[in-house]
Amino acid sequence: MNKDSTDEFYLRLKEELLRTTSWPSDYLYKFIVPTDMAKIKAIQNIFDNSGAVIESKKSSKGKYTSLSVTVNLPDPEAVIGYYKEVAKVEGVISL
């Protein structure tokens, strides 16, 4: 995604979250990560000290790991902030 489409995506996400969710609220992130402990740990560190509950499950062949992260957040800006931080970890797919 180029910067313009990324900014547009986050703007639409913010508008959708404002319209459909009462804040503060629990938010569920889902990520697919190559099974690489350094990458998994990097994502865990992003949510460190946030009170997040993180569940992980390896794919059937073990090549990928899915991470489900549930965290209580004050507003859509916080949701987007975490997405932007996780996007810095190479190879992560946000669902």
Buried (B, 14 or more C-beta within 10 A) or exposed (E): EEEEEEEEEBEEBBEEBEEEBEBEBEBEBEBBBBBBEEBBEBBBEBBEEBEBEBEBEEEEEEEBBBBBBBBBBEBBEBBBBBBEBBEEBEEBEEE
